[in-house]
């Protein structure tokens, strides 16, 4: 189970790096943060997992999406 989560994390991180759209990259990084929280929970660190889920997937994602929406987005070519 842990190996599958780690492999998924690597694939999603590479997808976020290669994504041309900022919003897509931000959403993928939010999923990475949620998977990291799940991995931390499976490794018996529930307090760190809760913090990662709240800050990494919650607050950071909201701030990034807010900043992206506040700027002019142009189509990536």
N, C-alpha and C positions, 0 to 999 in steps of 0.2 A: 504493500500500500504506500509506504513512504517513498519507494523508488518511483512509483507512478506519479506521485505528486511532484517529486523533484524533476522528473522528465517533463512534465506538463509546465512547470515553472520556467524551465529553460526555453521550451518552445514558445511560450507566451512572451517571455522577455525578448527573444529574437524577433517575434512578430511586432512587438511594440517599437523596437528599434527601427525596423524596416517600414513601418507604417508612415505613409505620407500625410495622413490627416492627424492633426493634433488631438482632436476629440476622440478618435478611435484609439490612439495611443494612450490617452488618459484612462479610458474605460478599461483597456486591457491591463494597464498597470493597477487599476483598482481590483481586477480579478486576481492578479498576481498577489496583491496584498491579502486578499481573502484566503487564497490558497496557502500563503505563508502563515496566516493565523491558524488555519487548520493543521498545518504541519507542526507548528509550535504546540498546539493542543495535543496532538498525537505523541509528541515528545515529552509530555507531562509538564508543560509550562503554561498553565491556563491563564495566569495573570498577565504574562507577556502576550499571549494570544489575544486576550480581550483588548489590550492596549493597541496591538497591531491592527486589529479589526476596526477599532474606533478611530484611531488617528490615521492609519494608512489608507484604509478603504473609505472611511467616512469623511473626516475633515479635509484631508488633502485633496480628495477627489472633488469635493464641493468647491474648494478654493481654485483648483485648476480649471474646472469647467466654467466657473464664474469669470476667471481671467480670460479664457478663450472666447467666451461669449461677448466680453467687453471690447474685444479687438476686431478689426476687420479681417474676415477670413476670405482668402482667395482660393480658388481651385488649384490644387497642385498639378503641375503638368510636367 
